[in-house]
Amino acid sequence: MRRESLLHGLFPVVRAEVLRLLFTNTGQELHGRELARLSCLAAHTVQDELAKLESAGLLVSRSSGYRRFFRANPKHSLHKTLRRLVVKGAAHRRGAWRGRRPARARRRS
């Protein structure tokens, strides 16, 4: 079950989840299917997003056998800034900035 956060308001859901999983735990490597499982998203959708983020230089990968592991690229010029944004955005509950209407009380007849 995904946790809705401000991060989900800033980025598409798939990107928000991949960034959250890889940028909140510095140095952690995860393979594509593991990212899909942890984010509750389709593996193909996550793989497409990983390819986009890797081509932008935000992620780096390595292969081990038949698995490919991804992690945040600490050498990217925006790494520190993006990591701070992701960490703060993931911690900030979405409901706090998105006005929700309170539930209506039932009428008793």
C-alpha positions in Angstrom: 0.0 0.0 0.0 1.5 3.3 -1.1 1.6 6.3 1.2 0.2 9.4 -0.4 2.6 12.3 0.2 3.5 15.7 -1.2 6.0 13.9 -3.4 3.0 12.3 -5.2 1.7 15.8 -5.9 5.0 16.9 -7.4 5.8 13.9 -9.6 3.8 11.2 -11.4 3.1 8.3 -9.1 5.7 5.9 -10.7 8.5 8.5 -10.5 7.5 9.5 -7.0 7.7 5.9 -5.8 11.0 5.1 -7.5 12.6 8.3 -6.3 11.3 7.7 -2.7 12.6 4.2 -2.6 16.0 5.0 -4.0 16.7 8.5 -2.6 15.5 8.1 1.0 17.9 5.2 1.7 21.3 6.5 0.6 23.5 3.9 -1.1 20.7 1.3 -1.2 20.5 -0.8 -4.4 17.3 -2.4 -5.5 16.5 -4.4 -8.6 13.6 -3.6 -10.9 11.2 -6.3 -9.7 11.9 -5.4 -6.0 11.1 -1.8 -6.7 7.9 -2.8 -8.4 6.9 -5.0 -5.4 7.8 -2.4 -2.8 5.9 0.3 -4.8 2.9 -1.9 -5.6 3.2 -0.9 -9.3 3.5 -3.0 -12.5 7.1 -4.2 -13.2 7.0 -3.0 -16.8 5.9 0.5 -15.7 8.7 0.7 -13.1 11.3 -0.6 -15.7 10.2 2.2 -18.1 10.7 4.8 -15.4 14.1 3.4 -14.3 15.3 3.7 -17.9 14.2 7.3 -18.1 15.8 8.2 -14.8 19.0 6.4 -15.7 19.2 8.1 -19.1 18.9 11.4 -17.3 21.9 10.4 -15.1 19.9 10.5 -11.8 20.3 6.7 -11.4 23.2 4.3 -11.9 22.9 0.6 -12.4 25.0 -2.6 -12.3 24.2 -6.1 -13.5 24.7 -9.2 -11.3 23.7 -12.4 -13.1 20.3 -11.8 -14.6 19.4 -9.0 -12.2 20.0 -5.3 -12.7 20.4 -3.2 -9.6 19.7 0.5 -9.4 20.7 3.2 -7.0 20.7 7.0 -6.8 23.7 8.6 -8.6 25.6 10.6 -5.9 27.8 12.1 -8.6 24.9 13.9 -10.4 25.0 17.7 -9.9 21.4 17.7 -8.6 21.7 14.7 -6.3 21.8 16.6 -3.0 19.0 19.0 -3.9 16.8 16.2 -5.3 17.4 14.0 -2.3 16.4 16.8 0.1 13.3 17.4 -1.9 12.4 13.7 -2.0 13.0 13.1 1.7 11.0 16.2 2.7 8.3 15.5 0.2 7.9 11.9 1.2 7.6 12.8 4.9 5.0 15.5 4.3 1.5 14.0 4.3 -0.5 14.8 1.2 -3.7 15.4 3.1 -2.0 18.3 5.0 -1.9 20.5 1.8 -4.8 19.0 -0.1 -8.0 20.2 1.4 -10.3 17.3 2.2 -13.9 17.6 3.1 -14.9 16.1 6.4 -17.2 13.1 6.3 -20.9 13.9 6.5 -22.9 12.8 9.5 -25.8 10.6 8.9 -29.3 11.8 9.5 -31.5 9.8 11.8 -35.1 9.6 10.9 
